[in-house]
Amino acid sequence: MRQHTKKYYIRKLDDIFSKYIRLKYARGGICECYTCGKRNKWQNMQCGHFFSRRYYATRWDENNVRVQCISCNVFHEGEKIIFTQKLFKEIGAEKMQLLGIKKNNIMNMGIFELKTLITLYENKMKIK
């Protein structure tokens, strides 16, 4: 039996988490971009991050992500000003501050922890 690498599980978790977020915010299979309001099928949208994915401590934090269209997420670099204003209104100053603190925590997740999060988000999708 082939053993997968940590990099494999990070990619798998990214895929599962992104799918979960897009489905979480979809209504009738349609999502609305958090920053511009464009509507599209959940499969054509992306999981936009307030704090970049490079911060592993907040990479898979549901408070740190919202659905975005490819234009806002990629071509307009996340529309950070709009994203910040909306997220502040939605989750409040305290949670925003906690995200800011959390992002700087050093996360050294192993394969076991990654597999556990994969299972968590797979199970959350089944409940939806």
C-alpha positions in Angstrom: 0.0 0.0 0.0 1.4 3.4 -1.1 1.9 6.0 1.7 0.9 9.5 0.6 3.0 12.6 1.5 2.0 15.4 3.7 1.8 17.6 0.6 -0.8 15.2 -0.8 -3.0 15.6 2.3 -2.6 19.4 2.3 -3.9 19.5 -1.3 -6.7 17.0 -0.4 -7.8 19.1 2.6 -7.7 22.3 0.5 -10.0 20.6 -2.0 -12.4 19.3 0.6 -12.5 22.5 2.6 -13.0 24.6 -0.5 -15.9 22.4 -1.6 -17.4 22.5 1.9 -17.3 26.3 2.0 -18.8 26.8 -1.4 -21.6 24.3 -0.6 -22.2 25.9 2.8 -23.0 29.3 1.2 -24.8 27.9 -1.9 -28.5 28.2 -2.2 -30.0 25.9 -4.8 -26.5 25.2 -6.1 -25.8 28.9 -6.7 -23.2 31.0 -4.7 -22.9 34.7 -4.5 -19.4 36.3 -4.6 -18.7 37.8 -1.2 -17.1 40.9 -2.6 -18.9 41.7 -5.9 -22.2 39.9 -5.6 -21.8 38.0 -8.9 -23.8 34.7 -8.8 -22.7 31.4 -10.3 -22.8 27.7 -9.7 -20.9 26.7 -6.7 -18.5 24.6 -8.9 -17.5 27.8 -10.7 -16.7 29.8 -7.6 -13.7 29.8 -5.3 -12.8 29.8 -1.6 -11.4 33.3 -0.9 -9.2 33.8 2.2 -9.1 37.0 4.3 -5.6 36.0 5.5 -3.6 34.2 2.9 -3.4 30.4 2.7 0.2 30.7 3.5 -0.9 31.1 7.2 -1.6 27.5 8.1 -3.2 28.5 11.4 -6.1 30.2 9.6 -6.0 28.4 6.2 -8.8 26.1 7.2 -10.6 28.4 9.6 -14.2 29.0 8.6 -14.1 32.6 9.9 -11.3 33.4 7.5 -12.9 32.3 4.2 -15.9 33.2 2.0 -17.0 32.4 -1.5 -15.5 34.5 -4.2 -15.7 34.6 -8.0 -12.4 34.0 -9.8 -12.2 37.6 -10.9 -12.3 38.9 -7.3 -10.2 36.2 -5.8 -7.5 35.9 -8.4 -7.4 38.8 -10.8 -8.3 41.5 -8.1 -6.2 39.8 -5.4 -9.2 39.0 -3.1 -10.7 42.5 -3.2 -9.1 43.0 0.3 -10.7 46.3 1.2 -14.3 45.1 0.4 -13.6 41.7 2.0 -12.3 43.4 5.2 -15.2 45.7 5.5 -17.8 43.0 5.0 -16.1 40.5 7.3 -15.7 43.1 10.0 -19.4 43.8 9.8 -20.3 40.1 9.7 -18.1 38.6 12.5 -17.1 41.7 14.5 -13.9 43.2 15.8 -13.2 40.5 18.4 -13.2 37.6 15.9 -11.2 39.7 13.4 -8.6 40.4 16.1 -8.5 36.7 17.1 -7.9 35.7 13.4 -5.1 38.2 13.3 -3.5 36.7 16.3 -4.2 33.1 15.2 -2.6 33.6 11.8 0.8 34.0 13.4 0.7 30.8 15.3 3.1 28.2 14.1 1.2 25.2 12.8 3.1 22.0 12.3 0.3 19.7 11.4 1.2 16.1 10.6 -0.6 13.7 8.4 -2.8 12.5 11.2 -4.1 16.0 11.9 -4.6 16.6 8.2 -6.5 13.4 7.8 -8.7 14.3 10.8 -9.6 17.6 9.2 -10.4 15.9 5.9 -12.7 13.6 7.7 -14.3 16.5 9.6 -15.2 18.4 6.5 -16.3 15.4 4.5 -18.7 14.6 7.4 -19.9 18.3 7.5 -20.8 18.0 3.8 -22.8 14.9 4.4 -24.9 16.8 7.0 -25.7 19.7 4.7 
